[in-house]
Amino acid sequence: MLEYDLSKYLELYLYVVGCSIASYCYQVCLIKLCLVVYDRKNITISGNIISIPERLSQVVDFVHDESMVLLTAPNEALFFLHSLNIVNTNEIKFGELLKIVEDNFEKGDFQNGALVLGSMASGYVLIERENSKPQEGIGILVDALLFEQNLIPLCKPEIANALADQSARLIEQILKLFSLVGSLGTIISLQKDIETALQMIEIAWSPEFRKTVFALRDLTSLLASVFREDKYAQLNLLRKALMAVSEIKNSLHTIDMTGSKRQKKLLEVVLNSLGEIIQQEFMLVANVQYVSEGLDQEHITRQVRKLIGQVEQRLRALIVLKYEQRYGKEWISQIEAVYPKMYSHWVLNHKREQSAFKNYNDHAPDILEFAGFDDLSELISSQWKLFQSCLDFGFESRNQAIFYDKMKQITKVRNPLAHNRIVPENEILRARVLCTDILLALDSGGVSSM
């Protein structure tokens, strides 16, 4: 095994380009060779395997998934490729794009291969956005952005310019996804990715935006400290963050230059979403503080167990209703086809329970009763259009991500509670408020308690 540190990455890249690629890596996916340039840490080569960033490898895994289903790439992702006339993008599929990347690398045309890869990453992210996982999309786009930035110095001027244009598009997509995030916790988990995107904005955008970028970086650092404090300090920090958002928006309005309207609009959307998210967290922390007064933890824990049970029961009933409306009586077959691993897990647990209670003739639970809490979240998020009218939290563009984040936070409490493990009091209180939010949304959406 050979290891190459950062100082060796360019030397290694030039070495790989000079090799006979076919003999060097045999049938190894050639995309991995180009991605060596990206790796800013140690590069490990074992035989003919080269390690690559995990999140970018997801793109390759996605286009060659287990079922070998080739998804049609969204037109938005392929617009840039079409403008360059690199490939014919009419109804092109992700699997075909991967083949184009491999062909380009095999010919030694790493630059065009990188452009196709960027559009693949963009398309993957657009699909993830539909699945209410903007945080995963942001991570992948940031990896692609860093990769392209490392390639630019190695390219001919016309390709370098094309890569720079694509990098600007990736930054814009990152900002769009950032505005769809559903909770402060997700923002904090994305801090490094957001800082990277902001650093790239400093390089790629006009100098007039630097003051805004610096202020946004300070704001994300402030937000990252919120969860390290007690309830009372959190409220003070969140007030300070809200004031910072207002000041940044005012500063942004003073920027007046030709060609800046689109970029200003993107930042305004991000700031508006940030303000909403911080306000949500402020109300959540305030509610947590309020509901804890006069109640002991044992009483609140019993309440939360009951509330989580109500959320599960009502979401299961809602899934049956909406999936049956959409797919008919055979709706469960749709779930089995799209989520074979999830469904097989339900079947396995169902069989175990049938065996355990085989002496009871009236014990016949529905298969959906064996869906986990996170399974319910996935089934709803993946078909959001069926459910959006029933789960309105007051933020149309972010309702899907807000629901997904609430469910993720409740799951963090629900699983240890189910096994009678101790959960921190503050997390119990948060789960109480979050469950109530979902139940109230269901009530407002006209979903009966059944």
N, C-alpha and C positions, 0 to 999 in steps of 0.2 A: 504494500500500500504506500502510495506517495502522497504527500500533503504539500500544498502550495499556499502560502499566505498572500495577503493583499499585494505586496510588492512584486509578486510573481504572476499576477493574473494576466497582465498584458502579454508577458512572455509566453505564457501557456496558450493564450488565444492565438498568437501568431504561429505557434508550433502546430496547433490543431489545424489551422487553415492550410498550412504547408503540407500536411499529411495527405495520403490517399485515404479519403474519408471512408470509402467502402471497406478497405482492409483494416482500418483502425477500429471501427466500432461495429462491424458486421451488421446485424439487424437491430442494434440498439437505436431507439428513437433519436434521430439526428438533431432534433430540437434541443436535446440536452447539451450538446456541444456548444451551441451558440450561447446558451444561458450561463456558461462558465464565466463569461464576461461580467455578469451581474453580481456574482457571489462576492460580497465584501468581506466575508470572514474566511475561514479556511476552506479550501477546495480539496475534496477527498476523491481520489480515483482508485477504484478497486477493480482490477481487470479491465473490462470495457464499460464500467458503470461510473458515471460522474454525478455527484450530488448536485441537486438544483433546489431553489427555493420551494418550499412545500406548497405555498399558495399558487405559484405559477404551474406547478405540476398538476394541480387540481384542474387547470384548464385542459391539459392533455387527457387526464382521466375522464373529464366531463364529455369530451367529444368522442371518446372511445369507452363509453360506460359498459357495464356488465351485459346489458341487453343488446348492445351494439346498435341502439337506435340512433340515427343521425338526425339531429334537430336542425330545423331551418334557422339560419342566422337572421336576427332582426335587421331590417333594412338600415336602421340608424347606425348599426355597428359597421356596415359595409359601405357607407356613403363615402368615406375617405378613400378606401381602396378603389372604388369606382372612379373617383376623380383623378386618381393617378394612373388609371388604365393598366394596373398591374395584373389584375385578374378579371374575368367576366363574372360579375357578382349577381347576375340574374338568377334568382332562386337557388343560390349556392348553399351548400349544407356545411355544417361545422366539420364533419368528417372529411369533406372535400378540401376545406381550407387547411386542415392538418396535412393532407397529402401535398398541397401546394407548398406549405412550409418545408416539409421534408425534401421535396424536389429542389426547392431553392437552395437549401443548405447543401444538398448533394452536389449541386453545380458550383458551390462556393459563393453563391449569391446570398450572403448573410444579411445584407442590408434589406433587400426586399422581403426576405424571410421574416425579419424583425417587424416590418410593417404589417405583414399578414398576421403575425402573432399578436400585435397590438389590437387589431380589429377582432381577433378571436377573443382576446381578454375582454374587450368592450362588449361583445355579444354575450359572453358568459355572464358578465356583470348585469346586463340588462335583464337577463332571465332571472338572476338572483333577486333583482329589485322587485320583480313580479312575485317572488316568493317571500317578500317582506324581510329579506336579510341584507339590508344595505351595508351592514358592518362587514360581511364577507366580501361583498362587491368592492368596497373601498380598499380593503386589504389587497385584493388581487390587482386592482388598478394601480395602487401605489407600487407594487412589485414591478408591474409592467413599465411604469413611469421611470423608476430607477434604472431598469434594464435598458430602456431606450436612451436615457441620459448618458449611460456608460458607452453606448455604441456610437453616439454622435461624433466624438473626436476621431473615430476610426473610419468615418465614411467620407465619400466624395461630397463636394458641396451641395449638389442637387439632392442627394439622399439625406444628407445632414439636415437640410432645410425641411424636407418632407417629414423626417423624424421629429424635428422641433415642432412642426405644425401638429403632428399627431400627439405629441406630449401636451401641447396646449389643450387639445380636445380631451385628453385623459384628465387633466386638471379640472376642466369644466364638468366632466362626468362625476369626478370625486365630490365636487361642491354640490352637485345636484343630489347625489346620494346622501351626502352629509345632512342636507336639509330634510331628508325623509326619516332620519333616525328617530326612535320613539322615546328614548329616556336618557337621563343624565348618566346613568350607569354605562350605557352603550357609548356615549361620547367619551367617557373616561377610559373605557377599554380601547378606544381608537386614538388615544392621545398621540402616540408615536407616529401613526399613519397621518394624522391631521397635521402634525408639525412638519412632516416630510413634504406634504402637499403645499403647505404655506411657504416652505423654503423654496420650492420649485416656482411658486408664484413670484417670489422676489426676483428670481432669475429671468422668468419668461415674460412677465408683465411689465408694464411701464413703471418707472420709479415712483410715480405719483401714488401708487398703491402701497408702497412700503410701510407708511405710517399705519395704515389699516391692518396690514399683515402683522406688524409688530404687536399691535394692540390685541389682535385675535390670538396670537401666541401667548401673550400674558394672560388672556382670559381663560384659555384652555388649561394653563398651569394652575390658575386659581380654582377652576372647577375640579381639577384632579385632587385637590386637597380637601374637598367637602366631606367625603366619606371617612376621612381620618379624624373627624371632630365629633363632639357630642351634639345632641339635638339642638341645643341653644346656639352653639357656635355655628352649626350648619345654617341656621336661619340667617345669621348675620352675614355669612359668606355669600349666601344666595342673594341677599339684598344687594350686596356689593357687586355681584355679577350682573344683576339686572341693570344697575346704574351704568356699569361698564358697557353693556350692550347698547344702551341709549346713547352714550357718548361716542361709541364707534360709529353708529348710524349717522349721528350728526356730522362727524368728521368726514364720513364717506360722501355725504351730500355736497361737501365743498369741492370735491374733485370735479373739474369741468374741463374735459379735453376731447378732441375729436377721436372717435373710434372706441370710446370707453364705455358706452352705454350698456352693452351686453355684459361686460365684466362687472360693472357696478350693480346691474340687476341681479347677477348671480350672488354677489356678496350680500346684497340686501335680503335676498331670499334666505340665505344661510343665517343672517343675523335675526330675521324675524322668527325662524324656526328655533334658533338658540334661545331667544326670549321666551317663546312658548314652552320649551322644554324646562328651562330654569323655573318658570312660573309653576309648571306642573309639579316639579320637585319641591318647590317652596310649599305648595298646598299639601303635598303628601307628608312632608316632615311636620308641618303644623298640625295636620290631622292625627298623625302618629302621637304627637305630644298630647293632644286633646283627649284622644280615646283611652290613653293609658292612665289618666287621672282617676283615682278612686277604685281601680280594679287590680287584683293581684294577677300574677303571670299565669297561674293555673287556670283561673277563670277565662282569661283571654285566650289561652291555648285551646280550651274546649270550644270556645266560640269559633276560632279559626279552623279547627277540624271540621266543624259543622258547615262553615261557609265554603271551605274547599270542596266538601262533598256536594253541596248545592251547585257550585260552579260546574263540577264534573257532570252531574246528572243533567243539568240544563243544556250544557254544550253537546253531550251525547244525543239528547233528544233533538236538538237543533240540527246536528249533522245528519241524522236519519231523515228528518223532514226535508232539508235542502237537497241532499244527495238524491233522495227518491224523486223529488220534483224534477231534478235535472237529468237523472239517468234511468228513472223508472224503477220497477220492482227488483231489477238485477243490479242495483247500485253498489252492492257489496263486491260484485265482480270487478267493477271499475277500480275500487280501492285495491283489490288483490293484484290487478294488472299493473297499476302505477307504483304500488308500494309492496312488492312481493316479500321483502324481509320483514317489514312491519306486520303484514298479514300472517305470515308463517309463525311469528312469535305469538300472535293472538291465538292461533289454532293450537299451538303447543300447550299454552296455558289452559285453553278450553278443555283439551283432552285430559290434562292432569286433574282438573277439577271434576270432570265427568267421572273419572276413575275413582276419585276420592269420595264422591257422593253418589255412587252408582246404585245404592240401596234406596235412594229417594226419587220416586218416579216423577215428582213435580219439580225437580231441579233442572231447569232448562234455560239458562241465561242466554241473552243475545250475544253474538260474537263481539259486538262493539263494546260490551262491558269489560272486555279484556284489553281495551286500548289504554295505553298509558296517558298520563296528563300531557306529556309533550307530544304524544301522537295526536291528541285532539287539536292541539295548537297547529300542528303540521297540516292536518286535514282541512282545517278552516283557512289557514293562510294560503295554501296552494290553490284554493278555489274562492278567493276573497270576494269576487263579484257576486257570488251566491249569498254571502253573509254580510256584506258591507252595510246594508240597511238595518241590520240587527245589532251591530256593534259600533255605534257612533259615539266617539269620545270628544267630539267637538272640533276636530282638526282634520278636515276632509283628506288632505294630501298625506297625512301621517297616521290616520286611524289604524291602518293595517300594522304598521311597525309598532304603534303604541300597544295594540292588543298582543302582538308577539312578545314584546318586552314584558308586559304585565304577566303573561303566562310563564315566561322564563323565570321571573322573580318569584312567583308563587311556587313553581316547581322546586326551586332551591329550598323552600321551607316544607313543602308537602312531602317530599320523599323521606327526609329524616323523621318527620312527625309520624309517618306511617309505620316506622320501625321503632317508635318510642325513644328516639334519641333526643338529647337536649338541643334546643335551638335558641340562639341569642334572642333576648327579649325584643330588641329593636326590629329584628327580622320578622318575628311573630306579629308585631304591630303593623309593620309594612304590609305583610300578607293580608291582614285583616282589612286594611284600607283598599288594597288592590282587588281583593275578591269582591268587596262591596261595589267598587267601580264597575266591574264586569257585570255583576248582577243588576245594577241600576241601568247600565247600557242595554241589557237584554229586556228589562222592563220597558224602557223608553222605546225600544225597537218593536214593541208589541209581541214579544216572545213570552208565552205563558209559562208559569212556574211548573206546570204539569204535576 
